[in-house]
C-alpha cells in the first residue's frame, strides 16, 4: 500500500463520521460522511481493497468529473473519499416528478456537460481513461445542478485498443463490451447515447428485462432502444450514430460536442424538443409497443428452446433404439426387400448420429436459437423422410418403422420380440 499512499492523500478512518447510504457503486457501497478535520461533507465508497479506481481518480481534474480527495488505506476499512453531490444521481432525478419540468435548454446543457467530461477522459486527461460503465446512475448532480461523472470502479487506463472483461450494466453496454471483445473509447459513446435517450424520454432503458435478456437482444437480434417518431430529428440522428454496431462508425466525443454545438444554434430545435418533452402521452405507447414485441420475441425463444430440448431428448432415444436393433444376430435367409430396408435403417441411424453431434456442438446457438432450431429440424425431417414424400417429424414414423421391422424380421425367419415402444411420441 505504500506506493498507493504516496500518490494521493491518505485519510484516517477515524477522521470520518458516516451517515446514510447513498447507493451502490461498482464493487462497493457509497455513504455520505463528514470529513472531521476538514469540516467537509464528502462521499465515501467502501471497498474490500484499493485497486485502480483511486489511482485513476487521483490523476483527474475536470469540472464535470467528481473531485477526488483521498483514500482510506486501513484494513479492512478501505475506501475512496470524493466530493459529495447533494443533488443525487441523474437516474434518480429523471425518475422524479421534478424531471417533468425539463426543457430543451436543460437537456442540451447536461448533454454538453457529460460529453465534455467524457472528452476529457479520452483526450485531455494525463492518460486516456475508458469509463466502461457510463450510465445515469454514475452521473451525479451538484446542488446547483451541474453534472459530474463518477464511479470509476470499472474503468481502465488505455494507451491502445485493448481486450477487457465484461463489466458495466447491460442496458448501457456496447455490444463489444457485452461480448468481452477488444474495445476502444467509443464503447463509452454507445453508453452516452443511452443516457441521452434517458434524458429525452425519462424512461428506464429495456425496462422489465433481465441483463442477459438485454445482452441477447442487443448482440444477437441487433435491437436498440426505441426512438419515438416525434423525437427531434437531430437528437434521433445523434443517438443512432452512438448505437452503431461497428465501434469505428460511432463518433468520438469531440465529434459529439461539435454536433451538439451545431444543434444549439438551430432556431427550430427548442420548439421541436419542448413539444416532444411535454407530449409524452402521445409517444410513450411507441416505447411500450416495442417492449411488448421484445417480450414476445423472448417468450418465443424460450418456447423454441424447450421444444428443441425435447426433440433432442427424443433423438437420443431413437438413436439408442436403432443401435439396439443393429445388434440383432445375423440371419441365414434374407430377402432383397428386407436387405434394402436394413440399409435404409442403418442410413437413418447414421444421420441421427450426425444430428445428435450437431446439437451437442451448439448448433442451436445460431441465429439467437431460432434459426439453428429451424435448420436442425429441416435436416432431421429430410433425414427421416422417405422417397415417397411421407417424411419428417409430423408423420407416424414409429408406426411405419414397426411395420417394416416386423416384416423384415418375418422375412428373415426370426420371431419378432420388438414392442411398440419404438414410437417416438411415447
N, C-alpha and C positions, 0 to 999 in steps of 0.2 A: 504493500500500500504506500510505501514511501515515495515511489515515483509518481503515483497519482496525487498525493497530497501536495507535492511540490508544484503542480500545475494549476492549482486553484485554492481558494480559501477553505480551510478545514474548520467546520463549525461543531462545537461541542453539543452532544445530545442534550445535556442538562441546560443548555442555553436556549432551548426551545420549549415553549408551552403549547401543547397541542389542543386543538378544538375539534370541530366536526369533520367528518369525512366528506370530501368534495367530489368523490367519484374514483373510478379506477383508470389508471393509465396502462401502458404496455408494461407488463411484468411487475406492477406494483400499485398500491393504493395511494391516493393523494389526500392530504389533510391540510386544512387551514391551520396556521400556527402563528405564534408571536415569537419573534427573534428578540429575546430579552435584552441582550447587551446593546443591540442597535435600535431598540424600540421600534421595530418594523414588523408589519404584517406580511407574512410570507406563505408560500405553498410548499409543503414538504412531501416528496414522493418517497415512500418507504420501499426499500429494496432488500432482497436477500443478499445481494452483493453489488459492488460498484464495478461496472464494466465500461462500455464505450460512451454511454449517454452523458456522463459528467465530462468526459474528455471532449466530446462534440460541443456541448453547450458552453464550455469554458472558452472555446475559440470563436464564439459567435457574438456579434454585436449589431443589432438592427432594430429599428423601432417596431417592426412587425414580427419579431422573434422574441419569445418570452425571455426575460432577463435572468441570467444565472447568477446566484450569489455565492454558492459554495456547496460543500458536501459534508455529510456526517460519515466518518470512517471508523466508528467504534462498533466492533462486532458485539452482538448481532444487530445493532441498530443502525444499519446503513441507510442513507437517504440522500436525496438531491434537494437542495433548497433554491427556490426561484421566487420571482416576484409573484404576488397574489393578484389575480384578475378578478375583481369584485363583481363583474357582470356575468360570470358563469360561462358556460360553453355556448358556442354558436348553435349547437344541436338543441340545447335546452331553450334558447331564445326562440328558435324557429318553431318549437313546439308550444310556445306560449301564446296567449291572446295578444300580447304586445306586438308580435310579429305581423299581425293583421294591418298594422299602421305603416308597414314598409312601403316605400315608393322607389321609383327608378333611381333617384339620386342616392338613396341609401345602399341599394344593391350594387350600383356602379362603384361607389366608394369602397365597399367591402371587397368586391371582386378585384379592384385595383390593389388593395392592401394585401390580400392573400397572394396575389401574383407577384407583388414587389418582394414580399418575404421569401417566396419560393425562388425568384430570380436571384436574390442574394445568396441563398443556399447553393444554387447550381453554378453561379458565375462570378460572384463577388466575395464570397467568404474566403478565409485563408486557405481552406481546402474544400473542394467540392463535396457537398453532402447530399445524398439521396434520402429523402424522408421515409418513403415506402409505406407510411401509414397516415397520409393526409386524409382527414375526414372532418366533419363538422364538430365531432366531439373533441378533436385535437386542435381546434381553433377557439380561443377564448376572447372575451370582451373585457376591456378595462371599464372602469366606472364612467368614463367619458366616451364609451362605445368605439374604441379603437381596437381592431382585431390583431391578435398575436398568435402565431403558430407555436404549438408546444408539443410535448411528449415525443422525445427523440429516441425512445427505447428500441424502436425497430430500425433506426437509421444506420447508415453506413457511410464511412469516408469512401470517396470514389475518385480514383485518378484515371480510370478507364472502365469500359463496359465490363461488367463482372457478373458472375453467377451467384445468386442469392437464394436462400431458403425461403419457404413460404412464410410470410409474416403479413400483418395487417388484418383488415376486416373485409370479407368477401364482397359486399356490395360496392365498395370503393376501390377494389383492387383491379389493376390491369390484367388482361389475360395472361401475359407472360409471367407476372408475379404469381398468379394462381398456379401456373404450371411449373413454377420453380425453374424458369428458363433464364438465360442471361438478360440482364436489364440495363437500361440507361436512364437518364434523368426524366425521360418522357413517360415513365411509369407514373411519376407524380403528376404529369399533365392530365393523364386519364382520371386520376382521383380528383383533380381540380375541377374537371368537367362535372363530376358527380356533385361536388359541393356547390357549384354554380346552379345546378339543377335543383338542389335542395333550397337554395335561397329564392329561386324563382317560383317554385311550386309549394314550398313549405310542406312537403311530403317526405315520408321516410322511403329511401330507395329500396325497391324489391320488398316492400312491406309484407310480412307474413311468411316469408321464405327462409328456410334454414340456410346456413352458409354453404354447404355442399350442393344444395339445390341451385343456389345462385351461381356457383362455380360451373356447374353443368350447363346452365342456361347461357352464361357469358362465353364460355370456351367452346362447347360443343354445338350449341344452337345459334351462336353469334347474336344473342339477344342484347338489346340495350334498353335503357330507361326510356319511357315514352315521353316524347316532346309534344305537348298539345299543339294542335294545328294553329291556334291563335297566338302562340308564343311569338314575340317579335323575331323576325327572320334573322337579324344579326346575332342575337343570342343563340337561336337554334343552330345556326351555322357554326358558331364557335364551339358549342357542345359536341356537335357531330365530329368536328375535327379533333377534339380532345379524345374521342372514343374510337378513333381508327384502330383496327385490329393490328396493323403494322406500326410498331413504335416509331419508325422513321417518318411516317406520314403525319404524326402528331406535331403540333407546334411546340417549340421551346418557349419558356416564359418571356423571353424578350419579344417574341412574336405575339404572344398573348397580350402583353402590355401595349404593344403597338395597335393591335386590333381594338382593345378597349378604349384607347385614346381616340381612335377614329370614330368609334361608336359614340363617344361622349360629345362629339361635335355634330352628330346627326340631330337636326332640329325636330325630326318626326318621332324619334325614339321615345322621348318622355311620355307622350300621349299613348303610343303603342304599348309601352311597358306598363303604365299605370292602369290602362284599360284591362290589360291581361291580369294584373295582380288583383284588381278589385272585382273581377268577374269569375272567380274560381268555381262557382257553382256551375258555370256553363261548360267548363272544360275538364273538371275533375273526373267526370264519367269516362273520359278517354283513358285516363290512367287506370281507373278501376276495371275497365273492359280488358285492358292489356293484362292486368294481374290475374283476372279470371281465366283468360286464354292460356296464360302460363301455368296456372294451376291445373287446367285440363290436360295440358301437354305433359306435366309432371305425373299426373294420375295415369294417363295413358301409358307412359313409360313404365311406371310401376306395375301396371297390369300386364304389359307385354313381358316384362322381366319374369313375373310369376308364371306366365304361360310357358315361357322359354325354359324355365327351371323344371316345370312339369314334363315338358316334351323331352328334355334332356334325360330325366329320370326314366321315362318310358323307352327312349332309345337305348339306354344302357341295359334295361331289362330285356328288350327284344334281341339285342346283340348276344346277351348271355344265353337266351333260349336257342338262338340259331347256332351258337357254338356247341351247346349241348347236343343238338341234333346232328351236328357234323361228326360227333363221336359215336354214331350208330355203327355197329360192326358191319364189315363188308358182306355183301350178299353174293350168292352163287349165280343168281339169274337176274339180269337187269334188262329192261326194255329200253328202246331208244327214247320213248316218251319220258319215262322216269329219269333217264340219264340227263336229258336236256333240262328237266325241271330241277334236278340236283345241281346242275351247273348254274342255273339261274339263282338258286338258293345261295350257293357259295358267293356268287357275284353280289347279291344283296347284302350278305354278311360283310363282305369286303367294303362295300360302300358305307354300310352303317358304321364300321370301324373308323373309316375316314372321317365321317361326320362327327363321331364322338371326339376324335382327336382335334378336329376343328373347333368344337365347342370348348374343349379343355384349353386350347391355345388362345382363348379370349376373343373369338370371332364376334361375340355379341357386343363387344365394346365399340365396334364400328358404327358410325353414324349415330352416336349417342345411345346405342342399344336398339334402336328401331330398325334401321337399315340392315344391321347384321342379323337381326331376328328374321326379317323377311327373306334375305338371301339364303339363310340356313334352311328355312322351311321350303323354299323353292328347290334347293338341292336335295332335300330329303324326299320331296314329292317326286322328283324325277328319278331318284334312286330306287324308289319302291314301285313306281308306275310301270305298267306293262305295255307291250306294243299295241294292244287293242284299245288303249286310251283310258282304261279304268284305272287310275292310279292315284297316288297322293294320299294325304292323310285323312281325307274325308270319306274314303271308301272302307267297306268292311274287310280290311286286309286280313284280319285274323280268320274270318270265315273262309276266304279263298285259300289261305295257307293250310287250314285244317283239311279242306277237301283234297288239295294237292298232296299234302303229306300223307294222308291216308291212302290215296290212290297209288302213290309211289311205293309205299310200304307193301300194299297188297300185291302190286306187280312184282315186287322183289321177293315175295314169298315169306314176308315177316309179319307176324301178328303185331298190329299197332298197339303200343301202350301209351300213346300220347293222349293227353287230356285236352279239354277246351281252354285251358289257361293260357294258350298261345294268343288269345285275343288281347291285343294291346290296350283295348279300352278298359280292361279289368283292373 
